[in-house]
Amino acid sequence: MVWVPLSPTSSDRRAPLRAPSTTTMSLEWLMDWSWSLDGLRDFIATGIQSFRDCDATALVAVACLLVLFVWYCYHVGREQPRAYATVNALMQSAEANGVQNGFVYCQSPECVRCSHHDGLNQKLYHNLQEYAKRYSWSGMGRIHKGIREQGRYLNSRPSIQKPEVFFLPDLPTTPYFSRDAQKHDVELLERNFQTILCEFETLYKAFSNCSLPQGWKMNSTPSGEWFTFYLVNQGMCVPRNCRRCPRTYRLLGSLRTCIGNNVFGNACISVLSPGTVIAEHYGPTNIRIRCHLGLKTPSNCELVVGGEPQCWAEGRCLLFDDSFLHTAFHEGAPEEGPRVVFMVDLWHPNVAAAERQALDFIFAPGR
C-alpha cells in the first residue's frame, strides 16, 4: 500500500492570523520618526538659508525699530511729568488778590477753576496711569502729552486763549463754532426752546418775593447782577434744581455730546439784568464748547469772545470756546428786562471718543 499525500485544501492554505510583533512596530515608528526629523531638518535649513539671503541692512533696521518700540512702551509707562510750573504757580499772583482780568474768584474749595491745588500735574498724571492700567494706553497720546507739558502750555499760550486748568494740545482753535459742529444737539435744544422757556418763567416768578430765591446763585460782576440756576454744576447734578425743571433735565439726557461726567460739564440758566457787565475771563479748558440757547434776548446785549462780538437770538444756539478771553454785557434799558440763556457744555468735536472716556475718568468729580 502506498500512501499518497493529499493536496491541501483552500482552507488549509489560509495561514492563521498573527498579531504584529513588538519588533515590527518599533521599526515602523523609528522610520516615521526619522522621516519627521528629516522634514524638520529641511525646514530649519530652508529658514537659515532665507535668513542669509535677506539684506543685512534691512534686518538691522527691523531690529532697531523693535528695540525702540520696547523702549518707548517702557518710557511711556514710567515717565513722570516734567517739572514745569503747576497751574497753582502760574495763578499765584492772581490768587493773592483773588482777581484776574477783573474776575473775582469765588474761592470755593469745590470749584475746579477757582481753587488751584499744588501738584495738580502729578495728580492728573496719576489718574491717567490708573485709567491706562484699567483700560488701555491706546488713543491716550494727546492727553499724555498735554499733562506732561501742561505747565509750559498754560504759560506760553497767547493771551487771547489761555484755559486756566487744562489745555489739550492739537485741537483746532476758533472763538466761535458753526451750528454743524454739534448739529444733533443744537437742533434738539432749539426744538425744545418753548419747554425750557416755560420752566424758566415759572422759576423767575420767585424773584418778586425775595432778593435771591432758593437754588439761584449770584456771581461777582463789576456792575449789575448776574444770576445762575444750575441743573449740573461741574459734573454734579443738583437734585433740588432738577426737580424744579424736570423736562429740561430730561432733555439733557437726550443730548449726545453733553459733558455730564467730569468737572468741566455744566448746565444752567444764566440771567443778566440790565446794566450788567461780566468782566473778561477765561474758561478752565479747551476740551469743550459752550452752547447758549437764547431764551430772552433784549437789544444791546452782546457776547465778545476773542475780540469778536456776537448777539444772541431767541430760540437759536450760539456755540463758542470759552477758553478764549471772553465777556458779556447787557446795556439795554431796565424796562427791556433781563437777558436769559440756557447754557450747556458740549464736547469739542475734535476730542475722540476714547479721549472723552479717559477725560471723564481723570476729571471725575471728587477725584
LINDA-V238909 format. One line per field, one symbol per residue. ss: DSSP state (H for helix, E for strand, - for the rest). phi: phi as a letter, one per 40 degrees, with the letter a starting at -180 (. if undefined). Layout:
ss: ???
phi: ???
This chain:
ss: ---------HHHH--------HHHHHHHHHHHHHHHHHHHHHHHHHHHHHHHH--HHHHHHHHHHHHHHHHHHHHHHH--------HHHH-HHHHHH-EE--EE---------------HHHHHHHHHHHHHHH------HHHHHHHH-HHHHHHH----E----E---------EE-HHHHHHHHHHHHH-HHHHHHHHHHHHHHHH-------EEEE---E--EEEEEEEE--EE-HHHHHH-HHHHHHHHH---E--------EEEEEE---EEEEEE---E--EEEEEEEEE----EEEEE--EEE------EEEE---E-EEEEE---HHH--EEEEEEEEE-----HHHHHHHHHH-----
phi: .bcbcccccccccccccbccccccccccccccccccccccccccccccccccccccccccccccccccccccdccccbcbdcccccddccbdcccdbgbafgccccgcccccccbbbcgcccccccccccccccbacdgcdcccccccbddccccbccccbadcbabccgcdbacbbcccdbcdcccccccbdccccccccccccccccacbccgcbcbcacagbbbbbccbbfgbcbdcccccbccccccdccccbccbbacccaaacbbbcdgcbccdabccabcbbcbbccbbbccgbabbbfgbcabcbcgbcbbacccccaaaabbccdccgccbbcbacbcdccccccccccccccbcdgc
